[in-house]
Amino acid sequence: MVQAFKKVTIPQFVADWIEHAKFEDYHLLGAMDAIAISGRKKLYEWFREDDNMELFARAWLDGYEIHGTRYVVTDGNHLYFKNYQEDVEIVILVDEQPGTMEYVKKFNTKEEAQEAADILGWKVQEVE
């Protein structure tokens, strides 16, 4: 029986490396070894800190969430939530509803969020 693990939280630059390494068809050890020769000083320093080697392996194997600034699209009272049901593409959720932030579309970059905001005529807001 395969046990499910909780996803770990990593910085965006680490997630970028994992995606790059998987795209290049690295295996876990190869991805870890290549960090030292990648020329990415920030990534290398993060990898060598504390228990980050194990955190990297958990992220690689079990998936991850990205730590750091995320962005949402809002009109000031409502938040943007993208839904793919039949012909429905967006649903607007009111901020005061309990649990709303769990379902709101969170963008990793301000540029991605701005594209959706421009379509709706809304604005981008940073969230933790």
N, C-alpha and C positions, 0 to 999 in steps of 0.2 A: 504494500500500500504506500503510495506517495503522499508525504505529508505536505500540506500547504503552509507556506511561510508568509509572514507579514512583509510587505514591500518596505525596503529601506528608503531613506531620504538622502539624496546626493545633490551636489551643486550642478548647475547646468553644464559647465565645462566638462565634468566627468561623464554626464549623460551623453554629451556630444562625442566624447571619445569612444564610449561603449557602442554607440550607433555606428560610428566610423569603422571600428574594429569588426563588428558583426557584418557590416556591408562588405568589408574586405575579406570576409570569411576566415577571420582569426578564430582560434580556439581560446579558451579562457587564459591558459598559461601564456600563449603567444601574445595576447592583448596586454597582459600584465608586463611581460618582458619588453614589449615595444614601447611602453611608456617612457622608459629611461632614454631611449634613442629618438623619441618623437620630436624633441626640441621644444616641447611644451613645458616650460619651467613650472608654471603654476600647477599643472596637472601632476608633474613629478613630485613637487613639494607636498601636495595634498596626499598623494599616494603613500608617501613615506611617513606621514604623521600617524601617531597613535595606532589605532586598529583599522586604519583606512584600507589596508590590503584586504582584510576580511570583509569590510563593508563593500568594497569593489566587487569581490567575488559574490557576495549575496545579491548585489544589484544585477550582476551579470546573469546569475542563475534564477533568481526569484522575481525579478522586475524591480522597479524603483519609482519613486516620486521625486520631483525636482524641488530642491530647497532654494529659496531665494524669492526675489520679487516676481510676482505673477501679475497679470493684467486682466481686468474685466471690462466689459462695455456696458455703459449705463447712460440713462437720460437724466439722472439725478434722483429719480424715484423708483426706477425699475432696473432690473438686470437682464442681460441677454443670455438666453439659454437655447442652444441649437439642438433640435430634435429631429430624428429621421423616422417619422411615421407617415406612411402613405404619402400624401402630398403636402403635409405640414412640415415646414422647415424651421420656423422659429416660434418660440413660446416666450412670452414676457412674464417674469416672476416678480412679485412685489417683495421688496427688501425685508419687510417685517414678518414675513411668514417663517415659522420655525423650520430650520433645516434647509433653507433656500440656498445658501452658499455651497452646499454639497453638490447641487445639481447645476450650478451656474457654469458656463463655459469659461475656463481660465486659460489664458494664452501665455505662452512662455516668453514671447517677445512683444514689445510695444508695437512693432511694425505689423505683426499678425493681427493684433487687437485693433489697430487703427484701420485696417482694411474693412473689418466688420463694422466699426463705428462710422466710417465714411458712408457705407451703404445705408445705414439706419439714420444718419444725421445725428448720431449720439457722440459721446466722448469716452475716452479711455481713463480708467482709474486703476492705480496700483493697489494690490492687496498682498497680504502676507501668505 
